[in-house]
């Protein structure tokens, strides 16, 4: 495996952005013990866009999980941007278009730079907490780019902040922060910043919805948010792999589901 970091200018963000990456080596240059009887090396490399959580950056996956080992076992390129507490959404008026950056511009860049497949079936997006929300939003906003989404303990907070007024505050932020990130909070539920609305739009347009893998701990403070989203999926006949088990909002839980989630994505 190869690991590195790139800094490149982003038109969507109007500044230089730093991206980390993990790339599998060519099978011809790997020890036979690593590839023998491993069906993942009988196919081209697939790509996972992996999004970090709130208050963290792209190092979080490398320091706290087995992502390097799993990428090697699954012949998987992993692209790691940093979310900067922006929920991977476009922030109008301040030249921060995170959704366009991660969902479109960055993927085009890595496909060209690293020679990775741009086929929908070869590209996935995943994340945890804020990155779980970002994975859902990114995959649903760019369904032609991604075939599968893995979202762990997703920060699906749109119903919680909908209609919030000045003076609102919770553990994640206050009214000015959420207004800046999500836009008009009186309209957030019907905006394209809501993954539910993206699903409704895709169904109305008759477009394919990426396959979904969701997991949340039964002691996680975001459990009810995730259950509410699962109920929405059931109501609108969107199938999803949904998992609950004992656990809180931490890497013990996320590491439990990272490997099965990745193996589900690569098939």
C-alpha positions in Angstrom: 0.0 0.0 0.0 1.0 3.6 -0.6 0.0 6.6 1.6 0.4 10.2 0.9 -0.9 13.8 1.1 -1.7 16.3 -1.7 -2.4 19.9 -1.6 -4.3 21.2 -4.6 -6.4 24.2 -5.5 -10.2 23.7 -5.4 -12.4 26.0 -7.6 -15.4 24.9 -5.5 -13.7 26.0 -2.3 -11.7 28.9 -3.8 -8.6 27.9 -1.9 -5.9 25.2 -1.6 -7.3 22.0 0.0 -5.3 19.2 1.6 -6.3 15.6 0.9 -4.8 12.4 2.3 -5.0 9.1 0.4 -4.3 5.4 0.6 -3.6 3.5 -2.7 -3.2 -0.3 -3.1 -0.2 -1.4 -4.9 -0.3 -3.2 -8.3 -0.8 -6.9 -7.8 2.3 -7.7 -9.8 4.5 -6.0 -7.1 2.8 -7.4 -4.0 3.8 -10.5 -2.1 1.8 -13.5 -3.4 0.7 -14.3 0.1 -1.4 -11.0 0.2 -3.1 -11.6 -3.1 -3.4 -15.4 -3.4 -7.0 -16.5 -3.0 -8.1 -12.9 -2.4 -10.9 -12.2 -5.0 -10.5 -8.5 -4.4 -7.3 -8.6 -6.4 -9.0 -10.3 -9.4 -10.8 -7.0 -10.2 -9.8 -3.4 -10.7 -9.2 -1.1 -7.8 -12.4 0.5 -6.3 -12.5 3.8 -4.5 -13.9 4.9 -1.2 -14.4 8.6 -0.3 -14.2 8.6 3.5 -15.4 11.5 5.5 -14.4 12.5 9.1 -16.6 13.6 12.0 -17.2 16.9 13.7 -14.2 18.7 15.3 -11.8 16.2 13.6 -9.8 16.1 10.3 -8.8 13.3 7.9 -6.2 11.9 10.3 -9.0 10.6 12.5 -9.5 7.5 10.3 -5.8 6.8 10.2 -5.1 7.2 13.9 -8.2 5.4 15.3 -9.2 2.7 12.8 -7.9 -0.2 10.7 -8.6 1.6 7.5 -5.1 1.1 6.1 -5.3 -2.7 6.7 -8.8 -2.9 5.3 -7.9 -1.0 2.2 -5.1 -3.4 1.6 -7.3 -6.5 2.1 -10.1 -5.1 -0.1 -7.9 -3.6 -2.9 -9.5 -0.3 -2.2 -8.3 3.3 -2.8 -9.3 5.5 0.1 -9.6 9.3 -0.4 -9.6 11.4 2.8 -10.6 15.1 2.7 -11.2 17.1 5.8 -14.7 18.4 6.6 -13.8 21.4 8.7 -17.1 21.3 10.7 -19.0 22.1 7.5 -21.2 19.0 7.3 -19.9 18.7 3.7 -22.6 21.1 2.4 -22.4 24.1 0.1 -22.3 27.3 2.1 -23.7 30.0 -0.1 -22.2 33.5 -0.1 -18.9 32.6 1.4 -17.3 30.6 -1.4 -17.4 27.3 0.5 -19.0 24.6 -1.7 -18.1 21.5 0.2 -20.7 19.3 -1.4 -19.5 20.2 -4.9 -15.9 19.7 -3.8 -16.2 16.3 -2.3 -18.9 14.9 -4.5 -17.7 16.1 -7.9 -14.5 18.1 -8.1 -12.4 15.9 -5.8 -13.6 12.6 -7.4 -12.8 13.9 -10.9 -9.4 14.9 -9.6 -8.5 11.5 -8.1 -9.9 9.6 -11.0 -7.6 11.5 -13.4 -4.6 11.9 -11.1 -4.4 8.3 -9.9 -6.0 6.6 -12.9 -8.9 5.2 -10.8 -12.2 4.0 -12.3 -14.9 6.7 -12.7 -17.6 4.0 -13.1 -20.5 4.4 -10.6 -20.2 0.8 -9.5 -16.6 1.3 -8.6 -17.0 4.3 -6.3 -18.4 4.5 -2.7 -18.7 7.1 0.0 -18.7 6.6 3.8 -18.3 8.5 7.0 -19.0 8.7 10.7 -21.0 11.2 12.7 -20.9 14.5 10.8 -19.1 12.5 8.1 -22.0 10.0 8.2 -24.4 12.8 7.4 -21.9 14.0 4.8 -21.7 10.5 3.2 -25.5 10.4 2.9 -25.8 13.9 1.5 -22.8 13.4 -0.9 -24.0 10.1 -2.2 -27.6 11.2 -2.7 -26.6 14.6 -4.2 -24.3 12.9 -6.7 -26.0 9.5 -7.3 -24.3 9.2 -10.7 -20.9 9.1 -9.0 -21.5 6.7 -6.1 -23.2 3.3 -6.0 -23.1 2.6 -2.2 -23.1 4.7 1.0 -21.9 3.6 4.4 -23.0 5.9 7.2 -22.1 5.2 10.8 -23.7 7.1 13.8 -24.8 9.8 11.3 -25.4 13.3 12.6 -28.9 13.5 11.1 -29.8 16.6 12.9 -32.0 18.5 10.4 -35.2 17.8 12.3 -33.6 19.0 15.5 -32.5 22.3 14.1 -35.5 22.9 11.7 -37.2 26.2 12.6 -34.5 27.1 15.2 -34.5 30.8 16.1 -31.8 33.2 17.4 -30.8 32.0 20.9 -31.0 28.3 20.0 -28.0 26.3 21.2 -27.2 22.6 21.6 -24.1 20.5 22.1 -23.0 21.0 18.5 -23.4 24.7 18.1 -25.7 27.7 18.2 -28.2 29.4 15.8 -25.6 31.5 13.9 -23.5 28.4 13.2 -26.4 26.2 12.0 -27.8 29.2 9.9 -24.4 29.5 8.3 -24.0 25.8 7.6 -27.6 24.8 6.7 -29.0 28.0 5.4 -32.6 29.1 6.2 -33.6 26.9 9.1 -37.3 27.5 8.4 -36.8 25.9 5.0 -34.1 23.2 5.8 -36.5 20.2 5.7 -37.5 20.9 2.1 -34.0 22.0 1.0 -31.3 20.0 -0.7 -29.4 20.1 2.6 -31.7 17.4 3.9 -30.9 13.9 2.8 -34.6 13.0 3.0 -35.4 15.7 0.4 -32.7 14.4 -1.9 -34.3 10.9 -1.8 -37.7 12.4 -2.6 -36.2 14.3 -5.5 -34.5 11.1 -6.8 -37.7 9.2 -6.6 -39.6 11.9 -8.4 -37.0 12.0 -11.1 -36.9 8.2 -11.4 -33.2 8.0 -10.7 -31.4 5.2 -8.9 -30.8 5.7 -5.2 -27.4 4.5 -4.0 -27.5 1.4 -1.8 -27.4 2.2 2.0 -25.6 0.7 4.9 -26.4 2.4 8.3 -25.4 1.6 11.8 -25.8 3.3 15.2 -25.2 2.3 18.8 -28.2 1.9 21.1 -26.6 4.2 23.7 -25.6 6.8 21.1 -27.1 10.3 21.6 -27.9 10.2 17.8 -29.9 7.0 18.0 -33.3 8.5 17.7 -32.2 10.7 14.7 -31.0 7.5 12.9 -34.2 5.6 13.8 -36.2 8.5 12.4 -34.3 8.4 9.2 -34.7 4.6 8.9 -38.5 5.1 9.4 -38.4 7.6 6.6 -36.7 5.1 4.4 -39.3 2.4 5.2 -42.1 4.8 4.6 -40.8 5.6 1.2 -39.8 2.0 0.4 -36.1 2.6 0.2 -34.2 -0.5 1.3 -31.2 -0.2 3.6 -28.9 -2.4 5.6 -29.6 -1.1 9.1 -27.7 -2.2 12.2 -28.1 -1.4 15.9 -26.1 -2.9 18.7 -24.9 -1.8 22.2 -22.5 1.1 21.9 -22.0 4.8 22.2 -20.6 7.5 19.9 -17.0 6.2 19.8 -14.4 4.2 17.9 -15.2 1.0 19.7 -18.6 1.1 17.9 -17.3 2.5 14.6 -14.5 -0.1 14.4 -17.0 -2.8 15.0 -18.9 -1.8 11.8 -16.2 -0.4 9.6 -15.0 -3.7 8.3 -18.4 -5.2 7.6 -19.5 -1.9 6.0 -16.4 -1.9 3.7 -16.8 -5.5 2.8 -20.5 -4.8 2.0 -19.5 -2.0 -0.3 -16.9 -3.9 -2.3 -19.2 -6.9 -2.5 
